Amino acid sequence: MTKNIASEIIQKYEPVEEVKEARQMSIEGFTRYLCSSDCQLFNNEYEKVYQDMNHPLNDYFISSSHNTYLISDQLVGPSDIWGYVSALIKGCRCLEIDCWDGSHNEPVVYHGYTLTSKLLFKTVIQVIYKYAFITSDYPVVLSLENHCSPLQQEVMADILQFILGDSLLSDMLDDFPDKLPSPEALKFKILVRNKKIGGTLAETRERKNSDKRGQVQEFEEYEEIDQDEEEEKVKESESLLILKDNPEKETESRSRIALPRFRKKKVKVALALSDLVIYTKAEKFRSFHYSRLYQEFNESNSIAESEARKLSKLAAHEFVLHTVKFITRIYPRATRTDSSNFNPQEFWNVGCQMVALNFQTPGMPMDLQNGKFLDNGNSGYILKPQFLRDIETKFNPNEVLENNNPVTLMIRLISGIQLPPSSLSSSNTANTLVMIQIFGVPIDEVKRQTRVIKRNAFSPRWNETFTFIIQVPELALIRFVVENQNRITGNEFLGQYTLPVLCMNKGYRHVPLFSKVGQSLEPAALFIYVWYVR
């Protein structure tokens, strides 16, 4: 630290004029400095967009939500435009819209075949247009779950073009006729993700401004057959046991078990809506082999959580090679009717770009989501590590070798500052403890815990040191969780903070805490010392 920097800190934080004039700092001034944003754990260099945004879209992790219109459960909960507003303000860049035929030729948005309430498609698009670029300048993808008749698909196309205007990407960019554009090239653009008919992007351009009304194409699509969840778990367990006991059957098992089962169904698509799909054509995933042979650069896949998990366990390297080339979206299984979430880390580990979560449901998965996308200015786009972008990559998250240039991380957890009181205690005291969790590739995942400080949430002191060896720090997140120990009902959550390991500042730092629903609990914080080397 230079004298000039020290002088700036004194001028900024020292409250006593006489001390400030003497170019000194009192205890009060030093305390203000330690608790300021200049001493926060998250490195403020990463609070702005700093990564190269000129790579193709498939080279980025993209903040994505599932059933964005829901603000509660998946069966009887309300649909609300606040779901879209909230997600966009959080930096989400891929929104899901379930579209169904409505009365008076007005398409509606809701969770089909349930009692969830309905929104007008027109209203949803108006809200998205208003809030799309409040938090981030980079492109928004509208992932349409389209169940509308061709007639109402044409209404949808009219609404998209009329409301979004020039913000809607409705033609390929001249510099990107055969490859995906970059987030930089698509700044302030909204892309439609839907099924597409009518040939190539060049043919789509030739039809621009022509009358497409009444032009419909019916085709057969492979639809994944729903399987009982428990049956899937049993099959998966049996498969893993087979592989452990008989390695020779690995190739056969992968091809037999890791692939979904399909049936054919007929789909009608209106050309007017189809021609608004440019770089984000939705294509049903069949197998890695099929994609390698036939999938086009602008085709992306959606894979259900359960199927994706099997693929990530049984064919992780093939999964990584797939996501190097193609945008892949993972979504929660249908049985999560309570809008619960899966752990997104396992799918980031294999390079999946769009890991879609239920943003309305707080908990560890959303803490990881929010923490990961703090990086790169909360832009909703994070450049994937080189080993997840290289077409010749050998990376397999399940087979990471030890001593592969790891990071050694040391954290001394010193104390807590005005931690949230327990809601279970009549005296509002808490038996406080802190858990430090590392999320990443399987070999890196670990949880450590401090001792319990009895009846003190105001200023508990631990002075405990923890050391972590992290083999793949580029994918690692660290989560601090403060709890109130309760041996009868289970520990009570008091606050948490999650961020990427490589976004941490070194030295003495304060860790801000957030509630279960993501609200700041300021001035509650942890005081720690951090150091790491590679």
C-alpha positions in Angstrom: 0.0 0.0 0.0 1.4 3.4 -1.0 1.3 6.6 1.0 -1.1 8.1 -1.4 -3.6 5.2 -1.0 -3.2 5.4 2.8 -3.9 9.1 2.7 -7.0 8.5 0.5 -8.3 5.9 3.0 -7.7 8.4 5.9 -9.6 11.2 4.1 -12.5 8.9 3.3 -13.0 7.1 6.6 -11.5 9.1 9.5 -14.3 11.0 11.3 -12.1 13.1 13.6 -10.8 16.2 11.8 -7.7 16.7 14.1 -6.6 13.1 13.5 -7.3 13.4 9.7 -5.2 16.6 9.5 -2.3 14.7 11.3 -2.7 12.1 8.5 -3.4 9.5 11.1 -6.3 7.1 11.8 -8.3 6.5 15.0 -9.8 3.2 16.1 -13.2 4.5 14.9 -11.8 5.4 11.5 -10.0 2.1 11.1 -13.2 0.2 12.1 -15.2 2.2 9.5 -12.6 1.2 6.9 -12.6 -2.5 7.8 -16.4 -2.5 7.5 -16.6 -0.6 4.3 -17.0 -1.8 0.7 -13.3 -1.3 0.2 -12.7 -4.2 2.6 -15.4 -6.5 1.5 -14.6 -10.1 0.5 -15.8 -9.8 -3.1 -13.1 -8.1 -5.2 -14.7 -4.9 -6.6 -12.7 -5.3 -9.8 -15.2 -8.0 -10.8 -18.2 -5.8 -10.1 -17.9 -4.5 -13.7 -17.8 -6.4 -17.0 -14.1 -7.4 -17.4 -14.2 -10.6 -19.4 -13.9 -10.8 -23.2 -17.4 -10.6 -24.5 -16.5 -11.4 -28.1 -16.6 -15.2 -27.9 -19.6 -17.1 -29.3 -22.6 -17.5 -27.1 -21.9 -21.2 -26.4 -18.7 -20.1 -24.6 -20.6 -18.6 -21.7 -22.5 -19.7 -18.6 -25.8 -17.8 -19.0 -28.1 -16.9 -16.0 -31.3 -18.8 -16.7 -34.7 -19.3 -15.0 -37.4 -22.0 -15.2 -41.1 -21.2 -15.5 -40.2 -17.6 -14.8 -43.9 -16.5 -14.6 -44.5 -18.6 -11.4 -43.9 -17.0 -8.0 -44.9 -20.0 -6.0 -45.5 -23.8 -6.7 -46.1 -25.5 -10.0 -49.7 -26.6 -9.5 -52.0 -24.0 -7.9 -49.7 -21.0 -7.4 -50.2 -17.6 -9.0 -48.6 -16.5 -12.3 -47.3 -13.0 -12.0 -45.4 -10.5 -14.1 -43.2 -9.9 -11.0 -41.5 -13.2 -11.8 -40.1 -11.7 -15.0 -39.3 -8.3 -13.4 -37.5 -9.9 -10.4 -35.5 -12.3 -12.6 -34.4 -9.5 -15.0 -33.4 -7.3 -12.1 -31.2 -10.1 -10.8 -29.4 -10.3 -14.1 -31.2 -13.3 -15.6 -30.7 -13.6 -19.4 -32.8 -16.6 -20.3 -36.5 -16.5 -19.4 -39.1 -19.2 -19.9 -42.6 -18.5 -21.3 -45.2 -21.3 -21.4 -47.6 -20.3 -24.2 -51.2 -21.6 -24.6 -54.2 -20.7 -26.6 -56.4 -18.1 -24.9 -59.9 -16.7 -25.4 -60.5 -14.0 -28.0 -57.5 -15.1 -30.0 -55.2 -13.8 -27.2 -52.3 -16.2 -26.2 -51.9 -16.7 -22.5 -49.0 -17.7 -20.3 -49.4 -20.3 -17.5 -48.4 -23.8 -16.4 -50.6 -26.0 -18.6 -53.0 -28.6 -17.2 -52.7 -27.0 -13.7 -54.7 -24.5 -11.6 -52.0 -21.8 -11.9 -53.4 -18.4 -12.9 -53.0 -17.0 -16.4 -51.2 -13.9 -17.9 -51.7 -12.4 -21.3 -48.7 -13.1 -23.5 -48.9 -9.5 -24.7 -48.5 -8.3 -21.1 -45.5 -10.5 -20.4 -43.7 -9.2 -23.5 -44.4 -5.6 -22.6 -42.9 -6.2 -19.1 -39.8 -7.9 -20.6 -39.3 -5.1 -23.0 -39.4 -2.6 -20.2 -37.0 -4.4 -17.8 -34.8 -6.4 -20.2 -31.7 -4.2 -20.0 -32.0 -2.5 -16.6 -29.3 -4.7 -15.0 -27.3 -5.9 -18.1 -26.8 -4.7 -21.7 -26.3 -8.3 -23.0 -28.8 -10.3 -24.9 -32.0 -11.8 -23.4 -33.3 -15.2 -24.7 -37.0 -15.9 -24.5 -37.3 -19.7 -24.3 -40.9 -20.4 -25.5 -42.6 -23.6 -24.3 -45.1 -23.3 -27.2 -48.4 -25.1 -27.0 -50.4 -22.7 -29.2 -52.3 -23.4 -32.3 -50.8 -22.0 -35.6 -53.3 -19.2 -35.6 -52.3 -18.0 -32.1 -48.6 -18.6 -33.0 -49.1 -15.9 -35.7 -50.6 -13.6 -33.0 -47.5 -14.2 -30.9 -45.3 -13.3 -33.8 -47.2 -10.1 -34.3 -46.9 -9.2 -30.6 -43.2 -9.9 -30.5 -42.5 -7.7 -33.5 -44.8 -4.9 -32.5 -43.7 -4.6 -28.9 -40.0 -5.4 -29.2 -39.4 -3.6 -32.5 -35.7 -3.2 -33.3 -34.7 -5.0 -30.0 -36.0 -8.3 -31.5 -33.4 -10.2 -33.4 -35.3 -11.3 -36.5 -32.5 -11.8 -39.0 -29.0 -13.2 -38.9 -26.1 -10.8 -38.5 -24.1 -10.4 -41.6 -20.8 -11.4 -39.9 -22.4 -14.5 -38.4 -24.0 -16.6 -41.1 -22.7 -19.9 -39.9 -21.6 -19.4 -36.3 -23.1 -18.1 -33.1 -22.5 -14.4 -32.5 -21.0 -13.0 -29.3 -22.8 -11.3 -26.4 -21.1 -8.1 -27.5 -22.5 -8.4 -31.0 -26.0 -9.0 -29.6 -26.0 -6.2 -27.1 -29.6 -4.9 -26.4 -31.1 -7.7 -28.5 -33.9 -10.1 -27.5 -33.7 -13.6 -29.1 -36.6 -16.1 -29.5 -35.9 -19.7 -28.7 -38.5 -22.0 -30.3 -38.9 -24.8 -32.8 -37.9 -23.7 -36.4 -39.0 -24.7 -39.8 -38.4 -23.4 -43.3 -34.8 -24.2 -44.0 -31.6 -22.3 -43.5 -31.0 -18.8 -42.0 -30.4 -17.6 -45.6 -33.8 -18.8 -46.6 -35.3 -17.1 -43.6 -33.7 -13.8 -44.7 -35.2 -14.2 -48.2 -38.7 -14.4 -46.7 -38.2 -11.3 -44.5 -41.1 -8.8 -44.9 -43.2 -11.3 -46.9 -46.7 -12.4 -46.0 -46.5 -15.7 -44.1 -50.1 -15.9 -42.8 -51.6 -19.4 -43.0 -48.2 -21.0 -43.8 -47.9 -23.9 -41.4 -45.7 -27.0 -41.3 -46.6 -30.2 -39.5 -43.7 -32.5 -38.7 -43.0 -35.4 -36.4 -40.9 -34.8 -33.4 -39.4 -37.2 -30.9 -40.9 -36.6 -27.5 -39.1 -38.0 -24.4 -41.2 -40.6 -22.6 -41.8 -39.7 -18.9 -40.5 -42.4 -16.6 -41.3 -42.9 -13.0 -38.7 -41.0 -10.9 -38.1 -43.8 -8.5 -37.6 -46.3 -11.3 -35.0 -44.0 -12.8 -33.2 -43.8 -9.5 -33.1 -47.6 -9.2 -31.9 -48.0 -12.8 -29.2 -45.4 -12.2 -28.0 -47.0 -9.0 -27.9 -50.4 -10.7 -26.0 -48.9 -13.7 -23.3 -47.4 -11.4 -22.9 -50.7 -9.6 -22.5 -52.5 -12.9 -19.7 -50.1 -13.9 -17.9 -50.5 -10.6 -18.1 -54.3 -10.7 -17.5 -54.8 -14.4 -15.6 -52.0 -16.2 -15.8 -53.9 -19.6 -19.5 -53.1 -19.7 -18.9 -49.4 -19.4 -19.3 -48.5 -23.1 -22.4 -50.8 -23.5 -24.0 -49.4 -20.3 -23.4 -45.8 -21.4 -25.2 -46.3 -24.7 -28.0 -48.4 -23.2 -28.7 -46.4 -20.0 -27.6 -42.8 -20.6 -30.0 -42.2 -23.5 -33.6 -41.2 -23.1 -36.5 -43.1 -24.6 -38.7 -41.3 -27.2 -42.0 -41.5 -28.9 -43.1 -39.6 -32.0 -45.7 -36.8 -31.8 -47.0 -34.4 -34.5 -46.2 -30.7 -34.1 -47.6 -27.7 -36.0 -45.4 -24.6 -36.4 -46.5 -21.3 -37.9 -43.8 -19.9 -40.3 -44.4 -16.4 -39.0 -43.2 -17.4 -35.5 -40.6 -19.8 -36.8 -38.8 -17.1 -38.8 -38.2 -15.1 -35.6 -36.0 -17.9 -34.4 -32.4 -17.2 -35.6 -29.5 -18.4 -33.4 -31.5 -20.2 -30.7 -33.5 -23.0 -32.5 -34.8 -25.5 -29.9 -33.9 -29.1 -30.9 -34.8 -32.2 -29.0 -31.7 -34.0 -27.6 -31.4 -37.6 -28.8 -27.8 -38.6 -28.1 -24.3 -37.2 -28.1 -23.5 -39.3 -31.2 -26.6 -37.9 -33.0 -25.6 -34.3 -32.2 -22.1 -34.8 -33.3 -23.3 -36.0 -36.7 -26.3 -33.8 -37.4 -26.8 -30.9 -35.0 -26.4 -27.4 -36.5 -24.5 -24.6 -34.9 -27.7 -22.6 -34.1 -29.6 -25.6 -32.5 -29.7 -25.9 -28.7 -31.0 -28.7 -26.5 -33.1 -28.8 -23.4 -32.4 -31.8 -21.2 -34.4 -32.7 -18.0 -32.5 -32.7 -14.8 -32.7 -36.5 -14.2 -31.5 -37.4 -17.7 -28.7 -34.8 -17.5 -27.6 -36.2 -14.2 -27.2 -39.7 -15.6 -25.3 -38.3 -18.6 -23.0 -36.3 -16.3 -22.2 -39.4 -14.3 -21.9 -42.0 -17.1 -20.5 -39.9 -20.0 -19.1 -36.7 -18.4 -16.4 -36.2 -21.0 -18.8 -36.6 -23.9 -21.1 -34.2 -22.2 -18.3 -31.6 -21.9 -17.5 -32.1 -25.6 -21.1 -31.5 -26.5 -21.4 -28.3 -24.5 -18.2 -27.0 -26.1 -20.1 -26.8 -29.4 -23.8 -26.5 -28.5 -25.9 -24.4 -26.0 -27.4 -26.9 -23.6 -30.3 -26.0 -21.2 -31.0 -28.1 -18.1 -34.4 -27.8 -16.4 -36.0 -29.2 -13.2 -37.8 -32.5 -13.4 -41.6 -32.4 -13.6 -42.0 -34.0 -10.2 -40.7 -30.8 -8.5 -44.3 -29.5 -8.1 -43.2 -27.5 -5.1 -40.8 -25.5 -7.3 -37.8 -26.9 -5.5 -34.4 -26.7 -7.2 -31.5 -29.1 -7.9 -27.8 -28.3 -7.3 -26.7 -26.4 -10.4 -23.0 -27.0 -9.8 -23.0 -30.5 -11.2 -24.2 -29.2 -14.6 -21.9 -26.2 -14.6 -19.1 -28.7 -14.1 -19.8 -30.2 -17.6 -20.1 -26.8 -19.2 -23.9 -26.5 -19.5 -24.6 -22.9 -20.5 -28.3 -22.5 -19.3 -28.9 -24.2 -16.0 -32.5 -23.1 -15.4 -33.7 -22.8 -11.8 -36.9 -21.7 -10.1 -35.9 -18.2 -9.1 -38.9 -17.9 -6.7 -37.6 -20.6 -4.4 -34.9 -19.6 -1.9 -32.3 -22.0 -0.7 -28.8 -23.4 -1.4 -29.3 -23.8 -5.2 -30.3 -20.2 -5.6 -27.5 -19.0 -3.3 -25.1 -20.8 -5.7 -26.8 -19.2 -8.7 -26.7 -15.7 -7.2 -23.2 -16.1 -6.0 -21.8 -17.4 -9.3 -23.3 -14.6 -11.4 -21.9 -11.9 -9.1 -18.9 -12.3 -11.4 -18.4 -10.2 -14.5 -20.5 -7.3 -13.3 -23.7 -9.3 -12.7 -24.1 -9.2 -16.5 -25.7 -12.7 -16.7 -22.8 -14.0 -18.9 -19.7 -15.6 -17.5 -16.9 -16.8 -19.9 -16.4 -20.5 -19.3 -12.9 -21.7 -18.4 -10.6 -22.6 -21.4 -10.9 -26.4 -20.6 -14.7 -26.1 -21.2 -14.3 -24.2 -24.5 -11.5 -26.3 -26.1 -12.9 -28.7 -28.8 -10.0 -31.1 -28.0 -10.5 -30.9 -24.2 -9.7 -33.9 -22.1 -11.5 -32.5 -19.1 -13.7 -34.8 -17.0 -15.0 -33.3 -13.8 -15.3 -36.8 -12.3 -11.7 -37.7 -13.0 -9.7 -34.7 -12.0 -6.1 -35.6 -11.1 -4.8 -34.3 -7.8 -1.9 -31.8 -7.8 -3.0 -30.4 -11.1 -1.9 -26.8 -10.3 -4.4 -26.5 -7.4 -5.2 -23.4 -5.2 -4.3 -23.7 -1.5 -6.9 -21.5 0.3 -6.5 -20.5 4.0 -9.3 -18.8 5.8 -9.1 -17.6 9.4 -12.6 -17.1 10.7 -12.1 -14.4 13.3 -15.4 -13.1 14.5 -19.0 -12.2 13.8 -20.5 -8.7 13.8 -24.1 -8.1 14.9 -25.3 -11.5 13.6 -29.1 -11.9 13.1 -30.8 -13.0 16.4 -32.5 -16.4 16.7 -36.3 -16.3 16.1 -36.5 -19.5 18.2 -35.1 -17.8 21.4 -37.2 -15.7 23.8 -34.1 -13.6 24.6 -33.1 -13.3 20.9 -29.7 -14.8 21.6 -28.2 -17.6 19.4 -25.7 -20.4 19.8 -23.8 -19.4 16.7 -21.7 -21.4 14.4 -20.4 -21.0 10.8 -20.1 -23.5 8.1 -17.8 -23.0 5.2 -18.7 -25.0 2.1 -16.8 -25.4 -1.2 -18.8 -26.3 -4.3 -17.1 -27.4 -7.5 -16.0 -30.7 -9.1 -16.6 -33.7 -6.8 -13.0 -33.9 -5.6 -13.2 -30.3 -4.4 -16.5 -30.4 -2.5 -16.0 -30.1 1.2 -17.7 -28.7 4.3 -16.1 -27.4 7.5 -17.6 -26.0 10.7 -16.6 -23.9 13.6 -17.2 -24.6 17.2 -20.5 -23.2 18.7 -20.4 -19.9 20.6 -23.1 -20.1 23.2 -25.7 -17.3 23.6 -23.8 -14.7 21.5 -24.9 -13.4 18.2 -23.7 -9.9 18.7 -20.0 -10.4 18.7 -19.0 -14.1 18.7 -15.3 -14.9 18.3 -14.0 -18.1 16.8 -10.4 -17.5 15.7 -10.4 -20.8 13.8 -8.3 -21.5 10.7 -9.4 -23.7 7.8 -7.3 -24.8 4.9 -8.7 -26.1 1.5 -6.9 -27.6 -1.5 -9.0 -26.8 -4.6 -8.0 -28.7 -7.7 -10.3 -26.8 -10.2 -10.7 -23.3 -8.7 -12.2 -21.9 -12.0 -15.4 -23.8 -11.2 -15.4 -23.5 -7.4 -17.8 -21.4 -5.2 -17.4 -20.8 -1.5 -20.4 -20.4 0.8 -20.4 -19.1 4.3 -23.5 -20.1 6.3 -24.3 -18.8 9.8 -26.5 -21.0 11.9 -28.0 -21.1 15.4 -27.4 -24.6 16.9 -30.6 -26.4 17.9 -30.3 -30.0 18.8 -34.0 -30.6 18.9 -35.5 -29.0 15.8 -32.2 -28.9 13.7 -30.0 -25.9 13.2 -31.7 -22.5 12.4 -30.4 -20.6 9.3 -29.4 -17.1 10.2 -27.6 -15.8 7.1 -25.3 -16.7 4.2 -22.9 -15.4 1.5 -21.7 -17.2 -1.6 -19.2 -16.1 -4.3 -16.7 -17.6 -6.7 -13.4 -18.6 -5.0 -11.3 -16.7 -7.5 -13.3 -13.5 -6.9 -12.2 -13.2 -3.3 -9.9 -10.5 -2.1 -7.0 -11.5 0.1 -6.2 -10.1 3.6 -8.5 -9.0 6.3 -12.1 -8.8 4.9 -15.7 -8.6 6.0 -18.3 -11.0 4.7 -21.7 -9.5 4.2 -24.7 -11.7 5.1 -27.9 -12.2 3.3 -31.2 -13.7 4.4 -32.7 -16.9 2.9 -34.6 -14.8 0.3 -31.5 -12.8 -0.6 -32.1 -9.6 1.3 -29.1 -7.8 2.9 -28.8 -8.3 6.6 -26.5 -5.3 7.0 -24.7 -4.6 9.4 -24.5 -8.3 10.1 -21.2 -9.7 8.8 -18.3 -12.1 9.4 -14.7 -10.8 9.9 -12.1 -13.1 8.3 -8.5 -13.3 7.0 -8.1 -14.9 3.6 -5.0 -16.0 1.7 -4.5 -18.3 -1.3 -1.7 -19.3 -3.6 -1.5 -21.4 -6.7 
